[in-house]
Each structure stands twice: as C-alpha cells, then as structure tokens.
Amino acid sequence: MNEDKAARYHRLRRRASVFGTLAGAALLLLLVVSGGSSFARDLASSVASNSYPLTVLLYVVLVFLGAEIVQLPLAYYLGVTLERRYGLSTQTLASWWGDHIKGLAIGLAFTALGALMVSGLIRWSPERWWMVAALVFAAVMIVLAQLAPVLLLPIFYDFKPLDRPALRDRLIALANRAGAEVLGVFEWRLGDRTRKANAALTGIGRTRRILVSDTLLAEHSDDEIEVILAHELAHHVHRDIWAGIALETGLMALAFFLADQALVWATGRSGIVGSRDPPGLPILVLAGGAVSLALMPMANALSRAHERRADRYALDLTRNAPAFMTAMKRLGAQNLAEERPSRLVEVLFYTHPPLNARIDAAARWDAARRT
C-alpha cells in the first residue's frame, strides 16, 4: 500500500481503536449472556454481606478491572508502541504507567459513582429513571467542564503562568476582543510526554483560562499562536461547549431509554433478577455504545461544521490568513496529521475537517478579502 507516514500512523490508530471497541463490547456481552455478570454480583454480594451499595461498588470494581486486563495491551500499543514508532512520544515508561494508573483510578471512581446513581434512580422511579439520569449526567458534565482546569488537568499535567509578557498580553487582548474574560494564560507542559502541540481555552466562568503547550511555544510564531487561539475562542463565542453538552444529554437520554427496555427484557434471563440488579449494568454500557456508534457520523458532521465556523471566525478576528495557513501546515507536520483521508474515513472518524480542506478554505477567504 502506497501511504505516507501520517496515513499509516492514523490507519493503525483507527484499526486498533475499532478493535478495542469491538473487544470491549464482546467482553460485556459475554459477561451478560454467559452468566459471568451474575457470578460477579454473587461474589461481590458475599463479600459485602448483602449490602446493596457495597455490592454495586464491588461489582463495578470486579468488572472494571477485568475489562482493564483485556484492554491493557491495546492501551499500551496506542500510548507507547505506536507513538514511539512514529517519533511522537517523549514520555518515559514510568511516566506513562503513572498517567495510566491515575486515569484508571479516576475512571473507576466515576464509573462506580455513576453505577450507584443509576441504580438509585431505578429504585426511586423505575418508569422515568432514564430521563432523570440524563439530566443528572448533564449537570455532572457542566460541573466537570468548570472544574477540569483546576482539579482534573493538574493531576496529569504541570502548568505555570506564561513567561512571555508580550505574547501573554496579546492573547489576553484577543480574548477580550472575543468577549471571553479569562483568568490568565498558562504554559501547558506537554514536552515531557509528546512532540505534538496544542492550545486550548478551558473552563467555564471563573475557571476559564488559556493554555498554550510548551511544544507549541517552541515551534510556532506569535502570529501563528494568536490565530490558533482565535480558533479556540470561537467555540466560546458560538457556545459550542453548551451545544455539545446538549447533544450529549440527548444521546444519553436515548441510550438510557434503550437500556431501560433492554433491562426489562433481560429480567429473568442470565441471572438478572431486576432492572436495578448489578449484572444488568453492562447492558447500560452496551446501549450507550450502540447509540454513540449509530449516531457518530451525525455527531462528527456537526463537529466538523463547528470547526469550519471556528476557522472562519479566527480569520475574521485576526485578519491573518497567511499565519493561519502556516500554523495549520506546521501543526500538521508536528502532530503527524493526515492531510487527505478518504471521504468514508472523514465521515466515520473525523471531528475536524481534514488539514488540506482547512488550508484551502483559508486561501479562499484570503483571496475573497483581497478582491
């Protein structure tokens, strides 16, 4: 196959991600139909002395760690093997394991709390729990969006105030022009993990801040960094975060509704004795995954539309198409972006327009401005 380096890299990542999704779904389905999920419930219940909340927690730990054992080789391949093979990783093995274990602990905590919440809602309102659950998860997403910059991101990354006064003042002025009041501008340390570059506007309200990676600062001009941030500011201006939360809430409501129907059907089968019985929890995950996969092309199309709009906003705000185009080319090379994916790959996997399409759109914008 005649592919360039970036195309091979992304093809391998997609292949591994698809395999991981299928393997995870197969594991959950096997647990339910084989009775393994009920066995895990019985084991947890015996240890918990029939305490329902503790049974749910222990059940989640057993299933979560079992899934982790199955998925760990793939996580290592994606996070270490592939990134090193293509010259993108700068992370030591000890650092990767540290991040992985921290992510595992956080994921387990959120999964356990979610399972307890859903089980409690089913007990409280067996007919309407799925609607309430979607609203509760929406509230959680809002809280996490606000607290992530101060609670979650520092668990994995180091941040410090940007020590380039001219660039800092320039980015704050840009944010003010966009109507986005920010707490400050921070250097985001990525260089000890990856050669990839990134910038972000994170947080909501009083936690909103500008993050610029050290890898971006090292390779890009101030003009390029400004236009990259202008793109991020566009998501604030157009309230794309809120649109995303609304979309996720709708998807979760649909997933929970389908899970409710599946739990009713599964009651009395494979050792599941009721909708709130822990062995039915994998059905919730499978329903959510099925909804996400079925609607992924639509969600990706909406995301690409938002990203195209953000690109146009960045051009309108900075009036600097040359900097935008050189930034895209430099980011593409630094992040090993796939310039021209097939249309099918774009529809199924891409949340952003392909690199060449973004550069072409900027060139057309610049040509139109000059006429």
DAPEVEN-V994154 format. One record per residue. N is the residue number from 0. RES is the residue in one small letter. PSI is psi in radians with two decimals (NA if undefined). BURIAL is + if it has 24 or more other C-alpha atoms within 12 Angstrom, else -. Layout:
n = (N & N)
res = (RES & RES)
psi = (PSI & PSI)
burial = (BURIAL & BURIAL)
//
This chain:
n = (0 & 1 & 2 & 3 & 4 & 5 & 6 & 7 & 8 & 9 & 10 & 11 & 12 & 13 & 14 & 15 & 16 & 17 & 18 & 19 & 20 & 21 & 22 & 23 & 24 & 25 & 26 & 27 & 28 & 29 & 30 & 31 & 32 & 33 & 34 & 35 & 36 & 37 & 38 & 39 & 40 & 41 & 42 & 43 & 44 & 45 & 46 & 47 & 48 & 49 & 50 & 51 & 52 & 53 & 54 & 55 & 56 & 57 & 58 & 59 & 60 & 61 & 62 & 63 & 64 & 65 & 66 & 67 & 68 & 69 & 70 & 71 & 72 & 73 & 74 & 75 & 76 & 77 & 78 & 79 & 80 & 81 & 82 & 83 & 84 & 85 & 86 & 87 & 88 & 89 & 90 & 91 & 92 & 93 & 94 & 95 & 96 & 97 & 98 & 99 & 100 & 101 & 102 & 103 & 104 & 105 & 106 & 107 & 108 & 109 & 110 & 111 & 112 & 113 & 114 & 115 & 116 & 117 & 118 & 119 & 120 & 121 & 122 & 123 & 124 & 125 & 126 & 127 & 128 & 129 & 130 & 131 & 132 & 133 & 134 & 135 & 136 & 137 & 138 & 139 & 140 & 141 & 142 & 143 & 144 & 145 & 146 & 147 & 148 & 149 & 150 & 151 & 152 & 153 & 154 & 155 & 156 & 157 & 158 & 159 & 160 & 161 & 162 & 163 & 164 & 165 & 166 & 167 & 168 & 169 & 170 & 171 & 172 & 173 & 174 & 175 & 176 & 177 & 178 & 179 & 180 & 181 & 182 & 183 & 184 & 185 & 186 & 187 & 188 & 189 & 190 & 191 & 192 & 193 & 194 & 195 & 196 & 197 & 198 & 199 & 200 & 201 & 202 & 203 & 204 & 205 & 206 & 207 & 208 & 209 & 210 & 211 & 212 & 213 & 214 & 215 & 216 & 217 & 218 & 219 & 220 & 221 & 222 & 223 & 224 & 225 & 226 & 227 & 228 & 229 & 230 & 231 & 232 & 233 & 234 & 235 & 236 & 237 & 238 & 239 & 240 & 241 & 242 & 243 & 244 & 245 & 246 & 247 & 248 & 249 & 250 & 251 & 252 & 253 & 254 & 255 & 256 & 257 & 258 & 259 & 260 & 261 & 262 & 263 & 264 & 265 & 266 & 267 & 268 & 269 & 270 & 271 & 272 & 273 & 274 & 275 & 276 & 277 & 278 & 279 & 280 & 281 & 282 & 283 & 284 & 285 & 286 & 287 & 288 & 289 & 290 & 291 & 292 & 293 & 294 & 295 & 296 & 297 & 298 & 299 & 300 & 301 & 302 & 303 & 304 & 305 & 306 & 307 & 308 & 309 & 310 & 311 & 312 & 313 & 314 & 315 & 316 & 317 & 318 & 319 & 320 & 321 & 322 & 323 & 324 & 325 & 326 & 327 & 328 & 329 & 330 & 331 & 332 & 333 & 334 & 335 & 336 & 337 & 338 & 339 & 340 & 341 & 342 & 343 & 344 & 345 & 346 & 347 & 348 & 349 & 350 & 351 & 352 & 353 & 354 & 355 & 356 & 357 & 358 & 359 & 360 & 361 & 362 & 363 & 364 & 365 & 366 & 367 & 368 & 369 & 370)
res = (m & n & e & d & k & a & a & r & y & h & r & l & r & r & r & a & s & v & f & g & t & l & a & g & a & a & l & l & l & l & l & v & v & s & g & g & s & s & f & a & r & d & l & a & s & s & v & a & s & n & s & y & p & l & t & v & l & l & y & v & v & l & v & f & l & g & a & e & i & v & q & l & p & l & a & y & y & l & g & v & t & l & e & r & r & y & g & l & s & t & q & t & l & a & s & w & w & g & d & h & i & k & g & l & a & i & g & l & a & f & t & a & l & g & a & l & m & v & s & g & l & i & r & w & s & p & e & r & w & w & m & v & a & a & l & v & f & a & a & v & m & i & v & l & a & q & l & a & p & v & l & l & l & p & i & f & y & d & f & k & p & l & d & r & p & a & l & r & d & r & l & i & a & l & a & n & r & a & g & a & e & v & l & g & v & f & e & w & r & l & g & d & r & t & r & k & a & n & a & a & l & t & g & i & g & r & t & r & r & i & l & v & s & d & t & l & l & a & e & h & s & d & d & e & i & e & v & i & l & a & h & e & l & a & h & h & v & h & r & d & i & w & a & g & i & a & l & e & t & g & l & m & a & l & a & f & f & l & a & d & q & a & l & v & w & a & t & g & r & s & g & i & v & g & s & r & d & p & p & g & l & p & i & l & v & l & a & g & g & a & v & s & l & a & l & m & p & m & a & n & a & l & s & r & a & h & e & r & r & a & d & r & y & a & l & d & l & t & r & n & a & p & a & f & m & t & a & m & k & r & l & g & a & q & n & l & a & e & e & r & p & s & r & l & v & e & v & l & f & y & t & h & p & p & l & n & a & r & i & d & a & a & a & r & w & d & a & a & r & r & t)
psi = (2.22 & 1.60 & 2.62 & 3.08 & -0.79 & -0.72 & -0.72 & -0.78 & -0.86 & -0.56 & -0.75 & -0.67 & -0.77 & -0.76 & -0.78 & -0.68 & -0.74 & -0.77 & -0.73 & -0.70 & -0.80 & -0.69 & -0.72 & -0.76 & -0.72 & -0.68 & -0.82 & -0.74 & -0.72 & -0.70 & -0.73 & -0.90 & -0.42 & -0.19 & 0.00 & -0.58 & -0.72 & -0.65 & -0.73 & -0.66 & -0.80 & -0.70 & -0.79 & -0.70 & -0.66 & -0.66 & -0.62 & 0.08 & 0.72 & 0.24 & 2.09 & -0.89 & -0.73 & -0.58 & -0.78 & -0.79 & -0.81 & -0.66 & -0.81 & -0.73 & -0.79 & -0.86 & -0.73 & -0.81 & -0.58 & -0.76 & -0.64 & -0.69 & -0.71 & -0.69 & -0.25 & -0.81 & -0.66 & -0.71 & -0.71 & -0.72 & -0.80 & -0.68 & -0.44 & -1.10 & -0.93 & -0.73 & -0.67 & -0.67 & -0.62 & 0.29 & 0.44 & -0.46 & 2.39 & 0.20 & 2.40 & 2.79 & -0.68 & -0.69 & -0.71 & -0.78 & -0.67 & -0.81 & -0.71 & -0.74 & -0.71 & -0.76 & -0.67 & -0.77 & -0.75 & -0.76 & -0.72 & -0.73 & -0.81 & -0.66 & -0.77 & -0.78 & -0.70 & -0.71 & -0.74 & -0.71 & -0.83 & -0.77 & -0.72 & -0.68 & -0.66 & -0.71 & -0.68 & -0.74 & 1.49 & -0.45 & -0.56 & 0.18 & -0.62 & -0.60 & -0.81 & -0.70 & -0.73 & -0.71 & -0.69 & -0.76 & -0.59 & -0.75 & -0.70 & -0.73 & -0.69 & -0.79 & -0.74 & -0.66 & -0.59 & -0.67 & -0.26 & -0.77 & -0.46 & -0.30 & -0.79 & -0.90 & -0.70 & -0.26 & -0.54 & -0.52 & 2.74 & 2.47 & 2.59 & 2.66 & 2.42 & 2.16 & 0.82 & 1.51 & -0.73 & -0.79 & -0.72 & -0.86 & -0.63 & -0.73 & -0.63 & -0.71 & -0.68 & -0.76 & -0.71 & -0.69 & -0.56 & -0.04 & 0.45 & 1.74 & 2.26 & 2.65 & -0.64 & -3.08 & 2.24 & 2.47 & 2.24 & 2.00 & 1.83 & -0.31 & -0.38 & 0.05 & -0.68 & 2.79 & -0.12 & 2.71 & 2.69 & 2.79 & 2.70 & 2.69 & 1.89 & 2.77 & 2.93 & 2.36 & -2.16 & -0.19 & 0.06 & 2.28 & 2.76 & 2.26 & 2.26 & 2.12 & 2.63 & -0.53 & -0.55 & -0.75 & -0.59 & -0.46 & -0.22 & 2.62 & 2.89 & -0.68 & -0.74 & -0.73 & -0.69 & -0.76 & -0.54 & -0.77 & -0.62 & -0.63 & -0.77 & -0.66 & -0.53 & -0.61 & -0.59 & -0.80 & -0.72 & 0.09 & 0.71 & -0.52 & -0.78 & -0.63 & -0.68 & -0.71 & -0.71 & -0.74 & -0.80 & -0.64 & -0.76 & -0.74 & -0.70 & -0.68 & -0.76 & -0.74 & -0.76 & -0.64 & -0.82 & -0.67 & -0.66 & -0.77 & -0.71 & -0.65 & -0.67 & -0.77 & -0.66 & -0.31 & 2.22 & -0.10 & 2.61 & 0.51 & 0.12 & 2.09 & -0.06 & 2.93 & -0.54 & 0.13 & 2.26 & -0.63 & -0.25 & -0.16 & -0.66 & -0.49 & -0.62 & -0.79 & -0.74 & -0.71 & -0.76 & -0.74 & -0.69 & -0.76 & -0.78 & -0.77 & -0.74 & -0.64 & 0.10 & -0.77 & -0.70 & -0.79 & -0.69 & -0.70 & -0.72 & -0.74 & -0.75 & -0.63 & -0.73 & -0.68 & -0.67 & -0.72 & -0.68 & -0.66 & -0.80 & -0.71 & -0.75 & -0.71 & -0.75 & -0.65 & -0.72 & -0.40 & 0.65 & 1.24 & -0.69 & -0.74 & -0.66 & -0.80 & -0.73 & -0.59 & -0.76 & -0.74 & -0.74 & -0.74 & -0.70 & -0.75 & -0.72 & -0.67 & 0.05 & 0.90 & 2.57 & 2.02 & -0.76 & 1.27 & 2.80 & 2.80 & -0.66 & -0.76 & -0.73 & -0.79 & -0.72 & -0.52 & -0.35 & 2.14 & -0.24 & 2.68 & 2.64 & 2.72 & -0.80 & -0.59 & -0.64 & -0.71 & -0.74 & -0.71 & -0.68 & -0.67 & -0.70 & -0.70 & -0.76 & -0.71 & -0.71 & -0.63 & -0.56 & -0.27 & NA)
burial = (- & - & - & - & - & + & - & - & + & + & + & - & + & - & - & + & - & - & - & + & + & - & - & + & + & - & + & + & + & - & + & + & - & - & - & + & + & + & - & + & + & + & + & + & + & - & - & - & - & - & - & + & + & + & + & + & + & + & + & + & + & + & + & + & - & - & + & + & - & - & + & - & - & + & + & - & - & + & + & + & + & + & + & - & - & + & - & + & + & + & + & - & - & - & - & + & - & - & + & + & - & - & - & - & - & - & - & + & - & - & + & + & + & + & + & + & + & + & + & + & + & + & - & - & - & + & - & - & + & + & + & + & + & + & + & + & + & + & - & - & + & + & - & - & + & + & - & + & + & + & - & - & + & - & - & + & + & - & + & - & - & + & - & - & - & - & + & + & - & + & + & + & + & + & + & - & - & + & - & + & + & + & + & + & + & + & + & + & + & + & + & + & + & + & + & + & + & + & + & + & + & + & + & + & - & - & + & + & + & + & + & + & + & + & + & + & + & + & + & + & - & + & + & + & + & + & + & + & + & + & + & + & + & + & + & + & + & - & - & + & + & - & - & + & + & - & + & + & + & + & + & + & + & + & + & + & + & + & + & + & - & + & + & + & - & + & - & - & - & + & + & + & - & + & + & + & + & + & + & + & + & + & + & + & + & + & + & + & + & - & + & + & - & - & + & + & - & - & + & + & - & - & + & + & - & + & + & + & + & + & + & + & + & + & + & - & + & + & + & + & + & + & + & + & + & + & + & + & + & + & + & + & - & + & + & + & + & + & + & + & + & - & - & - & + & + & - & + & + & + & - & + & + & + & + & - & + & + & + & + & + & + & + & - & + & - & - & - & - & - & -)
//
